[in-house]
Amino acid sequence: MSYSDFTLKRVKEELNVNVIEDRDLFSYIQEIQISDYLLTTLKYNVPLAMAVGTEKIRSELIIANVLLEVRRILDIQPLPAEAGRLCR
């Protein structure tokens, strides 16, 4: 089942998930600046990804670039055997 078929209501009902909305889990995390490269890339890619509208295109044009930015910020160097995964 694709991601777009899920709703919060359905996940809560079918998977018996409790959602806690009154906790500020990430307030202590300091904001960081994204690179000019990611900013430029997203300005170009997001409208295209949203116009095409498929999850595959959104993943390739948006998500992949955000993950690469996270990799750059955290200085994660994947092992050659695991080049397709963002791991140490």
PDB file of N, CA, C and O in Angstrom:
ATOM      1  N   MET A   1       0.846  -1.175   0.000  1.00  0.00           N
ATOM      2  CA  MET A   1       0.000   0.000   0.000  1.00  0.00           C
ATOM      3  C   MET A   1       0.891   1.237   0.000  1.00  0.00           C
ATOM      4  O   MET A   1       1.872   1.304   0.740  1.00  0.00           O
ATOM      5  N   SER A   2       0.555   2.187  -0.808  1.00  0.00           N
ATOM      6  CA  SER A   2       1.391   3.373  -0.912  1.00  0.00           C
ATOM      7  C   SER A   2       1.157   4.321   0.258  1.00  0.00           C
ATOM      8  O   SER A   2       0.122   4.277   0.924  1.00  0.00           O
ATOM      9  N   TYR A   3       2.135   5.166   0.485  1.00  0.00           N
ATOM     10  CA  TYR A   3       2.088   6.120   1.588  1.00  0.00           C
ATOM     11  C   TYR A   3       0.854   7.010   1.499  1.00  0.00           C
ATOM     12  O   TYR A   3       0.240   7.322   2.519  1.00  0.00           O
ATOM     13  N   SER A   4       0.491   7.414   0.302  1.00  0.00           N
ATOM     14  CA  SER A   4      -0.634   8.338   0.147  1.00  0.00           C
ATOM     15  C   SER A   4      -1.974   7.710   0.514  1.00  0.00           C
ATOM     16  O   SER A   4      -2.965   8.423   0.674  1.00  0.00           O
ATOM     17  N   ASP A   5      -2.018   6.391   0.647  1.00  0.00           N
ATOM     18  CA  ASP A   5      -3.256   5.719   1.036  1.00  0.00           C
ATOM     19  C   ASP A   5      -3.478   5.730   2.552  1.00  0.00           C
ATOM     20  O   ASP A   5      -4.566   5.404   3.025  1.00  0.00           O
ATOM     21  N   PHE A   6      -2.456   6.101   3.298  1.00  0.00           N
ATOM     22  CA  PHE A   6      -2.578   6.113   4.747  1.00  0.00           C
ATOM     23  C   PHE A   6      -3.108   7.452   5.229  1.00  0.00           C
ATOM     24  O   PHE A   6      -2.791   8.503   4.672  1.00  0.00           O
ATOM     25  N   THR A   7      -3.915   7.393   6.265  1.00  0.00           N
ATOM     26  CA  THR A   7      -4.336   8.595   6.979  1.00  0.00           C
ATOM     27  C   THR A   7      -4.003   8.361   8.452  1.00  0.00           C
ATOM     28  O   THR A   7      -3.852   7.219   8.884  1.00  0.00           O
ATOM     29  N   LEU A   8      -3.892   9.425   9.205  1.00  0.00           N
ATOM     30  CA  LEU A   8      -3.604   9.290  10.621  1.00  0.00           C
ATOM     31  C   LEU A   8      -4.714   8.501  11.308  1.00  0.00           C
ATOM     32  O   LEU A   8      -4.447   7.656  12.163  1.00  0.00           O
ATOM     33  N   LYS A   9      -5.945   8.779  10.933  1.00  0.00           N
ATOM     34  CA  LYS A   9      -7.081   8.066  11.529  1.00  0.00           C
ATOM     35  C   LYS A   9      -6.966   6.562  11.263  1.00  0.00           C
ATOM     36  O   LYS A   9      -7.174   5.748  12.163  1.00  0.00           O
ATOM     37  N   ARG A  10      -6.637   6.210  10.038  1.00  0.00           N
ATOM     38  CA  ARG A  10      -6.530   4.790   9.670  1.00  0.00           C
ATOM     39  C   ARG A  10      -5.375   4.111  10.415  1.00  0.00           C
ATOM     40  O   ARG A  10      -5.524   2.988  10.898  1.00  0.00           O
ATOM     41  N   VAL A  11      -4.240   4.781  10.507  1.00  0.00           N
ATOM     42  CA  VAL A  11      -3.095   4.216  11.215  1.00  0.00           C
ATOM     43  C   VAL A  11      -3.450   4.008  12.684  1.00  0.00           C
ATOM     44  O   VAL A  11      -3.144   2.960  13.254  1.00  0.00           O
ATOM     45  N   LYS A  12      -4.094   4.999  13.299  1.00  0.00           N
ATOM     46  CA  LYS A  12      -4.473   4.881  14.698  1.00  0.00           C
ATOM     47  C   LYS A  12      -5.421   3.713  14.923  1.00  0.00           C
ATOM     48  O   LYS A  12      -5.284   2.974  15.898  1.00  0.00           O
ATOM     49  N   GLU A  13      -6.384   3.546  14.021  1.00  0.00           N
ATOM     50  CA  GLU A  13      -7.372   2.476  14.168  1.00  0.00           C
ATOM     51  C   GLU A  13      -6.791   1.100  13.861  1.00  0.00           C
ATOM     52  O   GLU A  13      -6.955   0.168  14.649  1.00  0.00           O
ATOM     53  N   GLU A  14      -6.116   0.966  12.724  1.00  0.00           N
ATOM     54  CA  GLU A  14      -5.652  -0.344  12.281  1.00  0.00           C
ATOM     55  C   GLU A  14      -4.409  -0.840  13.011  1.00  0.00           C
ATOM     56  O   GLU A  14      -4.229  -2.046  13.185  1.00  0.00           O
ATOM     57  N   LEU A  15      -3.553   0.084  13.437  1.00  0.00           N
ATOM     58  CA  LEU A  15      -2.314  -0.321  14.102  1.00  0.00           C
ATOM     59  C   LEU A  15      -2.341  -0.053  15.606  1.00  0.00           C
ATOM     60  O   LEU A  15      -1.354  -0.276  16.306  1.00  0.00           O
ATOM     61  N   ASN A  16      -3.479   0.424  16.086  1.00  0.00           N
ATOM     62  CA  ASN A  16      -3.653   0.721  17.510  1.00  0.00           C
ATOM     63  C   ASN A  16      -2.546   1.648  18.017  1.00  0.00           C
ATOM     64  O   ASN A  16      -1.915   1.386  19.040  1.00  0.00           O
ATOM     65  N   VAL A  17      -2.329   2.735  17.277  1.00  0.00           N
ATOM     66  CA  VAL A  17      -1.288   3.710  17.608  1.00  0.00           C
ATOM     67  C   VAL A  17      -1.902   4.843  18.424  1.00  0.00           C
ATOM     68  O   VAL A  17      -2.959   5.370  18.077  1.00  0.00           O
ATOM     69  N   ASN A  18      -1.229   5.208  19.509  1.00  0.00           N
ATOM     70  CA  ASN A  18      -1.624   6.365  20.304  1.00  0.00           C
ATOM     71  C   ASN A  18      -0.758   7.541  19.899  1.00  0.00           C
ATOM     72  O   ASN A  18       0.468   7.432  19.879  1.00  0.00           O
ATOM     73  N   VAL A  19      -1.374   8.650  19.581  1.00  0.00           N
ATOM     74  CA  VAL A  19      -0.647   9.852  19.193  1.00  0.00           C
ATOM     75  C   VAL A  19      -0.665  10.826  20.364  1.00  0.00           C
ATOM     76  O   VAL A  19      -1.724  11.196  20.872  1.00  0.00           O
ATOM     77  N   ILE A  20       0.534  11.232  20.780  1.00  0.00           N
ATOM     78  CA  ILE A  20       0.665  12.195  21.868  1.00  0.00           C
ATOM     79  C   ILE A  20       1.065  13.519  21.246  1.00  0.00           C
ATOM     80  O   ILE A  20       2.173  13.661  20.727  1.00  0.00           O
ATOM     81  N   GLU A  21       0.166  14.482  21.299  1.00  0.00           N
ATOM     82  CA  GLU A  21       0.388  15.742  20.602  1.00  0.00           C
ATOM     83  C   GLU A  21       0.761  16.896  21.514  1.00  0.00           C
ATOM     84  O   GLU A  21       1.066  17.984  21.024  1.00  0.00           O
ATOM     85  N   ASP A  22       0.746  16.697  22.809  1.00  0.00           N
ATOM     86  CA  ASP A  22       0.978  17.819  23.718  1.00  0.00           C
ATOM     87  C   ASP A  22       2.387  17.865  24.289  1.00  0.00           C
ATOM     88  O   ASP A  22       2.617  18.528  25.300  1.00  0.00           O
ATOM     89  N   ARG A  23       3.322  17.183  23.669  1.00  0.00           N
ATOM     90  CA  ARG A  23       4.717  17.214  24.115  1.00  0.00           C
ATOM     91  C   ARG A  23       5.581  17.903  23.072  1.00  0.00           C
ATOM     92  O   ARG A  23       5.430  17.684  21.870  1.00  0.00           O
ATOM     93  N   ASP A  24       6.468  18.718  23.546  1.00  0.00           N
ATOM     94  CA  ASP A  24       7.379  19.428  22.665  1.00  0.00           C
ATOM     95  C   ASP A  24       8.703  18.671  22.632  1.00  0.00           C
ATOM     96  O   ASP A  24       9.641  19.006  23.355  1.00  0.00           O
ATOM     97  N   LEU A  25       8.765  17.656  21.790  1.00  0.00           N
ATOM     98  CA  LEU A  25       9.903  16.741  21.781  1.00  0.00           C
ATOM     99  C   LEU A  25      11.187  17.336  21.214  1.00  0.00           C
ATOM    100  O   LEU A  25      12.279  16.900  21.580  1.00  0.00           O
ATOM    101  N   PHE A  26      11.077  18.311  20.340  1.00  0.00           N
ATOM    102  CA  PHE A  26      12.259  18.769  19.623  1.00  0.00           C
ATOM    103  C   PHE A  26      12.626  20.223  19.895  1.00  0.00           C
ATOM    104  O   PHE A  26      13.430  20.794  19.158  1.00  0.00           O
ATOM    105  N   SER A  27      12.068  20.829  20.916  1.00  0.00           N
ATOM    106  CA  SER A  27      12.328  22.247  21.173  1.00  0.00           C
ATOM    107  C   SER A  27      13.774  22.518  21.561  1.00  0.00           C
ATOM    108  O   SER A  27      14.261  23.632  21.368  1.00  0.00           O
ATOM    109  N   TYR A  28      14.462  21.537  22.096  1.00  0.00           N
ATOM    110  CA  TYR A  28      15.849  21.725  22.529  1.00  0.00           C
ATOM    111  C   TYR A  28      16.848  21.602  21.377  1.00  0.00           C
ATOM    112  O   TYR A  28      18.031  21.893  21.552  1.00  0.00           O
ATOM    113  N   ILE A  29      16.388  21.179  20.218  1.00  0.00           N
ATOM    114  CA  ILE A  29      17.291  20.986  19.084  1.00  0.00           C
ATOM    115  C   ILE A  29      17.529  22.322  18.396  1.00  0.00           C
ATOM    116  O   ILE A  29      16.591  23.024  18.019  1.00  0.00           O
ATOM    117  N   GLN A  30      18.787  22.650  18.242  1.00  0.00           N
ATOM    118  CA  GLN A  30      19.162  23.916  17.625  1.00  0.00           C
ATOM    119  C   GLN A  30      18.913  23.875  16.115  1.00  0.00           C
ATOM    120  O   GLN A  30      19.197  22.878  15.451  1.00  0.00           O
ATOM    121  N   GLU A  31      18.383  24.969  15.594  1.00  0.00           N
ATOM    122  CA  GLU A  31      18.181  25.067  14.153  1.00  0.00           C
ATOM    123  C   GLU A  31      19.524  25.183  13.450  1.00  0.00           C
ATOM    124  O   GLU A  31      20.484  25.723  13.999  1.00  0.00           O
ATOM    125  N   ILE A  32      19.574  24.667  12.228  1.00  0.00           N
ATOM    126  CA  ILE A  32      20.792  24.780  11.428  1.00  0.00           C
ATOM    127  C   ILE A  32      20.419  25.347  10.069  1.00  0.00           C
ATOM    128  O   ILE A  32      19.274  25.250   9.627  1.00  0.00           O
ATOM    129  N   GLN A  33      21.390  25.929   9.431  1.00  0.00           N
ATOM    130  CA  GLN A  33      21.202  26.455   8.088  1.00  0.00           C
ATOM    131  C   GLN A  33      21.414  25.337   7.069  1.00  0.00           C
ATOM    132  O   GLN A  33      22.341  24.536   7.185  1.00  0.00           O
ATOM    133  N   ILE A  34      20.542  25.303   6.079  1.00  0.00           N
ATOM    134  CA  ILE A  34      20.777  24.362   4.987  1.00  0.00           C
ATOM    135  C   ILE A  34      21.709  25.028   3.985  1.00  0.00           C
ATOM    136  O   ILE A  34      21.852  26.251   3.958  1.00  0.00           O
ATOM    137  N   SER A  35      22.329  24.210   3.177  1.00  0.00           N
ATOM    138  CA  SER A  35      23.282  24.747   2.202  1.00  0.00           C
ATOM    139  C   SER A  35      22.554  25.511   1.102  1.00  0.00           C
ATOM    140  O   SER A  35      21.376  25.276   0.833  1.00  0.00           O
ATOM    141  N   ASP A  36      23.275  26.421   0.480  1.00  0.00           N
ATOM    142  CA  ASP A  36      22.729  27.130  -0.680  1.00  0.00           C
ATOM    143  C   ASP A  36      22.369  26.145  -1.788  1.00  0.00           C
ATOM    144  O   ASP A  36      21.409  26.349  -2.532  1.00  0.00           O
ATOM    145  N   TYR A  37      23.156  25.075  -1.885  1.00  0.00           N
ATOM    146  CA  TYR A  37      22.894  24.061  -2.898  1.00  0.00           C
ATOM    147  C   TYR A  37      21.507  23.435  -2.687  1.00  0.00           C
ATOM    148  O   TYR A  37      20.726  23.323  -3.632  1.00  0.00           O
ATOM    149  N   LEU A  38      21.203  23.026  -1.440  1.00  0.00           N
ATOM    150  CA  LEU A  38      19.895  22.407  -1.190  1.00  0.00           C
ATOM    151  C   LEU A  38      18.780  23.416  -1.420  1.00  0.00           C
ATOM    152  O   LEU A  38      17.754  23.078  -2.011  1.00  0.00           O
ATOM    153  N   LEU A  39      18.962  24.626  -0.971  1.00  0.00           N
ATOM    154  CA  LEU A  39      17.946  25.650  -1.160  1.00  0.00           C
ATOM    155  C   LEU A  39      17.646  25.866  -2.647  1.00  0.00           C
ATOM    156  O   LEU A  39      16.483  25.927  -3.048  1.00  0.00           O
ATOM    157  N   THR A  40      18.688  25.981  -3.451  1.00  0.00           N
ATOM    158  CA  THR A  40      18.527  26.162  -4.894  1.00  0.00           C
ATOM    159  C   THR A  40      17.878  24.938  -5.532  1.00  0.00           C
ATOM    160  O   THR A  40      16.978  25.059  -6.364  1.00  0.00           O
ATOM    161  N   THR A  41      18.344  23.768  -5.131  1.00  0.00           N
ATOM    162  CA  THR A  41      17.808  22.518  -5.679  1.00  0.00           C
ATOM    163  C   THR A  41      16.321  22.383  -5.365  1.00  0.00           C
ATOM    164  O   THR A  41      15.534  22.027  -6.243  1.00  0.00           O
ATOM    165  N   LEU A  42      15.933  22.662  -4.132  1.00  0.00           N
ATOM    166  CA  LEU A  42      14.515  22.537  -3.760  1.00  0.00           C
ATOM    167  C   LEU A  42      13.650  23.586  -4.450  1.00  0.00           C
ATOM    168  O   LEU A  42      12.516  23.298  -4.833  1.00  0.00           O
ATOM    169  N   LYS A  43      14.172  24.793  -4.612  1.00  0.00           N
ATOM    170  CA  LYS A  43      13.402  25.828  -5.316  1.00  0.00           C
ATOM    171  C   LYS A  43      13.081  25.388  -6.738  1.00  0.00           C
ATOM    172  O   LYS A  43      12.020  25.711  -7.272  1.00  0.00           O
ATOM    173  N   TYR A  44      13.987  24.661  -7.337  1.00  0.00           N
ATOM    174  CA  TYR A  44      13.789  24.173  -8.700  1.00  0.00           C
ATOM    175  C   TYR A  44      12.952  22.889  -8.716  1.00  0.00           C
ATOM    176  O   TYR A  44      12.053  22.747  -9.545  1.00  0.00           O
ATOM    177  N   ASN A  45      13.244  21.956  -7.805  1.00  0.00           N
ATOM    178  CA  ASN A  45      12.639  20.625  -7.861  1.00  0.00           C
ATOM    179  C   ASN A  45      11.239  20.515  -7.274  1.00  0.00           C
ATOM    180  O   ASN A  45      10.421  19.753  -7.788  1.00  0.00           O
ATOM    181  N   VAL A  46      10.946  21.251  -6.219  1.00  0.00           N
ATOM    182  CA  VAL A  46       9.650  21.095  -5.547  1.00  0.00           C
ATOM    183  C   VAL A  46       8.473  21.385  -6.480  1.00  0.00           C
ATOM    184  O   VAL A  46       7.545  20.578  -6.532  1.00  0.00           O
ATOM    185  N   PRO A  47       8.467  22.492  -7.217  1.00  0.00           N
ATOM    186  CA  PRO A  47       7.330  22.716  -8.106  1.00  0.00           C
ATOM    187  C   PRO A  47       7.152  21.593  -9.144  1.00  0.00           C
ATOM    188  O   PRO A  47       6.029  21.196  -9.455  1.00  0.00           O
ATOM    189  N   LEU A  48       8.257  21.102  -9.660  1.00  0.00           N
ATOM    190  CA  LEU A  48       8.190  20.010 -10.626  1.00  0.00           C
ATOM    191  C   LEU A  48       7.651  18.735  -9.976  1.00  0.00           C
ATOM    192  O   LEU A  48       6.781  18.066 -10.533  1.00  0.00           O
ATOM    193  N   ALA A  49       8.170  18.410  -8.809  1.00  0.00           N
ATOM    194  CA  ALA A  49       7.730  17.205  -8.101  1.00  0.00           C
ATOM    195  C   ALA A  49       6.246  17.280  -7.760  1.00  0.00           C
ATOM    196  O   ALA A  49       5.532  16.283  -7.873  1.00  0.00           O
ATOM    197  N   MET A  50       5.782  18.444  -7.346  1.00  0.00           N
ATOM    198  CA  MET A  50       4.373  18.585  -6.995  1.00  0.00           C
ATOM    199  C   MET A  50       3.484  18.577  -8.233  1.00  0.00           C
ATOM    200  O   MET A  50       2.348  18.105  -8.176  1.00  0.00           O
ATOM    201  N   ALA A  51       3.982  19.088  -9.339  1.00  0.00           N
ATOM    202  CA  ALA A  51       3.194  19.083 -10.578  1.00  0.00           C
ATOM    203  C   ALA A  51       3.016  17.670 -11.115  1.00  0.00           C
ATOM    204  O   ALA A  51       1.934  17.306 -11.575  1.00  0.00           O
ATOM    205  N   VAL A  52       4.080  16.875 -11.055  1.00  0.00           N
ATOM    206  CA  VAL A  52       3.995  15.493 -11.528  1.00  0.00           C
ATOM    207  C   VAL A  52       3.166  14.678 -10.552  1.00  0.00           C
ATOM    208  O   VAL A  52       2.293  13.907 -10.949  1.00  0.00           O
ATOM    209  N   GLY A  53       3.451  14.861  -9.272  1.00  0.00           N
ATOM    210  CA  GLY A  53       2.588  14.327  -8.234  1.00  0.00           C
ATOM    211  C   GLY A  53       2.754  12.874  -7.823  1.00  0.00           C
ATOM    212  O   GLY A  53       2.017  12.413  -6.952  1.00  0.00           O
ATOM    213  N   THR A  54       3.678  12.136  -8.401  1.00  0.00           N
ATOM    214  CA  THR A  54       3.828  10.746  -7.976  1.00  0.00           C
ATOM    215  C   THR A  54       4.802  10.665  -6.802  1.00  0.00           C
ATOM    216  O   THR A  54       5.682  11.513  -6.653  1.00  0.00           O
ATOM    217  N   GLU A  55       4.636   9.643  -5.977  1.00  0.00           N
ATOM    218  CA  GLU A  55       5.526   9.470  -4.835  1.00  0.00           C
ATOM    219  C   GLU A  55       6.964   9.235  -5.290  1.00  0.00           C
ATOM    220  O   GLU A  55       7.904   9.700  -4.646  1.00  0.00           O
ATOM    221  N   LYS A  56       7.133   8.524  -6.379  1.00  0.00           N
ATOM    222  CA  LYS A  56       8.478   8.239  -6.893  1.00  0.00           C
ATOM    223  C   LYS A  56       9.196   9.536  -7.250  1.00  0.00           C
ATOM    224  O   LYS A  56      10.355   9.729  -6.882  1.00  0.00           O
ATOM    225  N   ILE A  57       8.520  10.410  -7.956  1.00  0.00           N
ATOM    226  CA  ILE A  57       9.139  11.684  -8.345  1.00  0.00           C
ATOM    227  C   ILE A  57       9.412  12.547  -7.113  1.00  0.00           C
ATOM    228  O   ILE A  57      10.475  13.160  -7.015  1.00  0.00           O
ATOM    229  N   ARG A  58       8.462  12.603  -6.170  1.00  0.00           N
ATOM    230  CA  ARG A  58       8.697  13.377  -4.942  1.00  0.00           C
ATOM    231  C   ARG A  58       9.904  12.839  -4.198  1.00  0.00           C
ATOM    232  O   ARG A  58      10.721  13.606  -3.689  1.00  0.00           O
ATOM    233  N   SER A  59      10.015  11.523  -4.136  1.00  0.00           N
ATOM    234  CA  SER A  59      11.148  10.912  -3.455  1.00  0.00           C
ATOM    235  C   SER A  59      12.457  11.272  -4.130  1.00  0.00           C
ATOM    236  O   SER A  59      13.429  11.634  -3.467  1.00  0.00           O
ATOM    237  N   GLU A  60      12.479  11.173  -5.443  1.00  0.00           N
ATOM    238  CA  GLU A  60      13.718  11.424  -6.178  1.00  0.00           C
ATOM    239  C   GLU A  60      14.107  12.901  -6.197  1.00  0.00           C
ATOM    240  O   GLU A  60      15.289  13.232  -6.104  1.00  0.00           O
ATOM    241  N   LEU A  61      13.133  13.774  -6.314  1.00  0.00           N
ATOM    242  CA  LEU A  61      13.446  15.192  -6.451  1.00  0.00           C
ATOM    243  C   LEU A  61      13.502  15.957  -5.135  1.00  0.00           C
ATOM    244  O   LEU A  61      14.144  17.005  -5.059  1.00  0.00           O
ATOM    245  N   ILE A  62      12.838  15.449  -4.098  1.00  0.00           N
ATOM    246  CA  ILE A  62      12.815  16.168  -2.820  1.00  0.00           C
ATOM    247  C   ILE A  62      13.517  15.372  -1.732  1.00  0.00           C
ATOM    248  O   ILE A  62      14.530  15.813  -1.190  1.00  0.00           O
ATOM    249  N   ILE A  63      12.986  14.212  -1.415  1.00  0.00           N
ATOM    250  CA  ILE A  63      13.474  13.441  -0.264  1.00  0.00           C
ATOM    251  C   ILE A  63      14.942  13.071  -0.410  1.00  0.00           C
ATOM    252  O   ILE A  63      15.710  13.213   0.541  1.00  0.00           O
ATOM    253  N   ALA A  64      15.343  12.599  -1.581  1.00  0.00           N
ATOM    254  CA  ALA A  64      16.734  12.195  -1.784  1.00  0.00           C
ATOM    255  C   ALA A  64      17.686  13.360  -1.524  1.00  0.00           C
ATOM    256  O   ALA A  64      18.746  13.174  -0.927  1.00  0.00           O
ATOM    257  N   ASN A  65      17.317  14.548  -1.966  1.00  0.00           N
ATOM    258  CA  ASN A  65      18.174  15.715  -1.756  1.00  0.00           C
ATOM    259  C   ASN A  65      18.239  16.123  -0.287  1.00  0.00           C
ATOM    260  O   ASN A  65      19.291  16.550   0.188  1.00  0.00           O
ATOM    261  N   VAL A  66      17.132  15.996   0.432  1.00  0.00           N
ATOM    262  CA  VAL A  66      17.136  16.305   1.865  1.00  0.00           C
ATOM    263  C   VAL A  66      18.013  15.300   2.607  1.00  0.00           C
ATOM    264  O   VAL A  66      18.778  15.687   3.491  1.00  0.00           O
ATOM    265  N   LEU A  67      17.914  14.015   2.261  1.00  0.00           N
ATOM    266  CA  LEU A  67      18.751  13.005   2.905  1.00  0.00           C
ATOM    267  C   LEU A  67      20.233  13.227   2.615  1.00  0.00           C
ATOM    268  O   LEU A  67      21.077  13.011   3.484  1.00  0.00           O
ATOM    269  N   LEU A  68      20.543  13.651   1.410  1.00  0.00           N
ATOM    270  CA  LEU A  68      21.934  13.958   1.089  1.00  0.00           C
ATOM    271  C   LEU A  68      22.444  15.141   1.907  1.00  0.00           C
ATOM    272  O   LEU A  68      23.607  15.166   2.308  1.00  0.00           O
ATOM    273  N   GLU A  69      21.580  16.113   2.152  1.00  0.00           N
ATOM    274  CA  GLU A  69      21.961  17.256   2.990  1.00  0.00           C
ATOM    275  C   GLU A  69      22.209  16.804   4.425  1.00  0.00           C
ATOM    276  O   GLU A  69      23.169  17.245   5.056  1.00  0.00           O
ATOM    277  N   VAL A  70      21.360  15.937   4.939  1.00  0.00           N
ATOM    278  CA  VAL A  70      21.563  15.402   6.286  1.00  0.00           C
ATOM    279  C   VAL A  70      22.892  14.659   6.344  1.00  0.00           C
ATOM    280  O   VAL A  70      23.651  14.803   7.302  1.00  0.00           O
ATOM    281  N   ARG A  71      23.163  13.875   5.327  1.00  0.00           N
ATOM    282  CA  ARG A  71      24.436  13.144   5.254  1.00  0.00           C
ATOM    283  C   ARG A  71      25.616  14.113   5.286  1.00  0.00           C
ATOM    284  O   ARG A  71      26.604  13.866   5.978  1.00  0.00           O
ATOM    285  N   ARG A  72      25.514  15.215   4.540  1.00  0.00           N
ATOM    286  CA  ARG A  72      26.589  16.203   4.512  1.00  0.00           C
ATOM    287  C   ARG A  72      26.754  16.863   5.871  1.00  0.00           C
ATOM    288  O   ARG A  72      27.875  17.006   6.357  1.00  0.00           O
ATOM    289  N   ILE A  73      25.648  17.267   6.490  1.00  0.00           N
ATOM    290  CA  ILE A  73      25.700  17.955   7.781  1.00  0.00           C
ATOM    291  C   ILE A  73      26.293  17.052   8.863  1.00  0.00           C
ATOM    292  O   ILE A  73      27.099  17.500   9.678  1.00  0.00           O
ATOM    293  N   LEU A  74      25.894  15.797   8.867  1.00  0.00           N
ATOM    294  CA  LEU A  74      26.371  14.863   9.887  1.00  0.00           C
ATOM    295  C   LEU A  74      27.696  14.212   9.525  1.00  0.00           C
ATOM    296  O   LEU A  74      28.245  13.427  10.298  1.00  0.00           O
ATOM    297  N   ASP A  75      28.202  14.543   8.349  1.00  0.00           N
ATOM    298  CA  ASP A  75      29.464  13.992   7.863  1.00  0.00           C
ATOM    299  C   ASP A  75      29.461  12.460   7.901  1.00  0.00           C
ATOM    300  O   ASP A  75      30.387  11.828   8.411  1.00  0.00           O
ATOM    301  N   ILE A  76      28.404  11.894   7.352  1.00  0.00           N
ATOM    302  CA  ILE A  76      28.265  10.441   7.299  1.00  0.00           C
ATOM    303  C   ILE A  76      28.947   9.942   6.036  1.00  0.00           C
ATOM    304  O   ILE A  76      28.636  10.382   4.930  1.00  0.00           O
ATOM    305  N   GLN A  77      29.870   9.028   6.216  1.00  0.00           N
ATOM    306  CA  GLN A  77      30.587   8.425   5.087  1.00  0.00           C
ATOM    307  C   GLN A  77      30.168   6.965   4.965  1.00  0.00           C
ATOM    308  O   GLN A  77      30.586   6.138   5.774  1.00  0.00           O
ATOM    309  N   PRO A  78      29.358   6.637   3.975  1.00  0.00           N
ATOM    310  CA  PRO A  78      28.925   5.243   3.863  1.00  0.00           C
ATOM    311  C   PRO A  78      30.083   4.332   3.481  1.00  0.00           C
ATOM    312  O   PRO A  78      31.020   4.744   2.797  1.00  0.00           O
ATOM    313  N   LEU A  79      30.002   3.106   3.928  1.00  0.00           N
ATOM    314  CA  LEU A  79      30.981   2.111   3.548  1.00  0.00           C
ATOM    315  C   LEU A  79      30.767   1.737   2.085  1.00  0.00           C
ATOM    316  O   LEU A  79      29.634   1.776   1.606  1.00  0.00           O
ATOM    317  N   PRO A  80      31.828   1.376   1.363  1.00  0.00           N
ATOM    318  CA  PRO A  80      31.668   1.033  -0.055  1.00  0.00           C
ATOM    319  C   PRO A  80      30.641  -0.061  -0.306  1.00  0.00           C
ATOM    320  O   PRO A  80      29.937  -0.023  -1.315  1.00  0.00           O
ATOM    321  N   ALA A  81      30.542  -1.035   0.593  1.00  0.00           N
ATOM    322  CA  ALA A  81      29.576  -2.132   0.423  1.00  0.00           C
ATOM    323  C   ALA A  81      28.153  -1.667   0.641  1.00  0.00           C
ATOM    324  O   ALA A  81      27.209  -2.342   0.230  1.00  0.00           O
ATOM    325  N   GLU A  82      27.986  -0.520   1.284  1.00  0.00           N
ATOM    326  CA  GLU A  82      26.658  -0.022   1.582  1.00  0.00           C
ATOM    327  C   GLU A  82      26.454   1.383   1.030  1.00  0.00           C
ATOM    328  O   GLU A  82      25.861   2.237   1.690  1.00  0.00           O
ATOM    329  N   ALA A  83      26.941   1.613  -0.164  1.00  0.00           N
ATOM    330  CA  ALA A  83      26.886   2.956  -0.747  1.00  0.00           C
ATOM    331  C   ALA A  83      25.470   3.456  -0.933  1.00  0.00           C
ATOM    332  O   ALA A  83      25.252   4.666  -0.983  1.00  0.00           O
ATOM    333  N   GLY A  84      24.497   2.557  -1.038  1.00  0.00           N
ATOM    334  CA  GLY A  84      23.108   2.959  -1.224  1.00  0.00           C
ATOM    335  C   GLY A  84      22.397   3.316   0.058  1.00  0.00           C
ATOM    336  O   GLY A  84      21.250   3.760   0.019  1.00  0.00           O
ATOM    337  N   ARG A  85      23.043   3.135   1.195  1.00  0.00           N
ATOM    338  CA  ARG A  85      22.419   3.406   2.476  1.00  0.00           C
ATOM    339  C   ARG A  85      23.158   4.522   3.192  1.00  0.00           C
ATOM    340  O   ARG A  85      24.377   4.649   3.070  1.00  0.00           O
ATOM    341  N   LEU A  86      22.425   5.323   3.933  1.00  0.00           N
ATOM    342  CA  LEU A  86      23.037   6.388   4.721  1.00  0.00           C
ATOM    343  C   LEU A  86      23.373   5.826   6.096  1.00  0.00           C
ATOM    344  O   LEU A  86      22.582   5.939   7.033  1.00  0.00           O
ATOM    345  N   CYS A  87      24.530   5.230   6.209  1.00  0.00           N
ATOM    346  CA  CYS A  87      24.913   4.644   7.491  1.00  0.00           C
ATOM    347  C   CYS A  87      26.384   4.889   7.735  1.00  0.00           C
ATOM    348  O   CYS A  87      27.110   5.298   6.829  1.00  0.00           O
ATOM    349  N   ARG A  88      26.819   4.647   8.931  1.00  0.00           N
ATOM    350  CA  ARG A  88      28.235   4.782   9.281  1.00  0.00           C
ATOM    351  C   ARG A  88      28.963   3.506   8.992  1.00  0.00           C
ATOM    352  O   ARG A  88      30.170   3.418   9.219  1.00  0.00           O
TER     353      ARG A  88
END
